[in-house]
């Protein structure tokens, strides 16, 4: 799949104000500063579609983008650390959970993980909650350009071992770099496949 058209539709904190659920939807989420906005911009070939910031917690709303007039890409606020008051952080978490649990046209939630780090409890707990809630999700490992092939292989193997402690089978995962574009073709191909299955 090639993204030829990516249009910002709306930002909001209320699931009732999201676009009509009449198209497949794919949401991206991860800990703050995992490289989510950079990856979205790489996938869509638009440098400023999603706002990039070195400061954690930049994305604070549910952002919908219409892709090729066929499906929605959704940029969700990050979870975990962010330099915001606890009260506001809890409000974000409730907003995210309502969206994930209630959005009927959410075909897949992509959980972004920084490939440079060992498995983090906050990510593992979040994915376990998705499993319990029966939410379809896949993992996207980001920033693989920061590692050499041997380091990447070691980190992925360690992550797999950690997941197998609680999962019988592993979710589909992708290895990506917003810097080089690696993994973008495979990721978009997967979305295209899911769209085809749904028709």
Helices and strands as residue ranges (DSSP letters): E 6-12, G 15-17, E 24-30, H 36-44, E 62-67, E 71-75, H 86-102, E 106-114, H 121-132, E 137-142, G 144-146, H 149-163, E 173-175, H 184-198
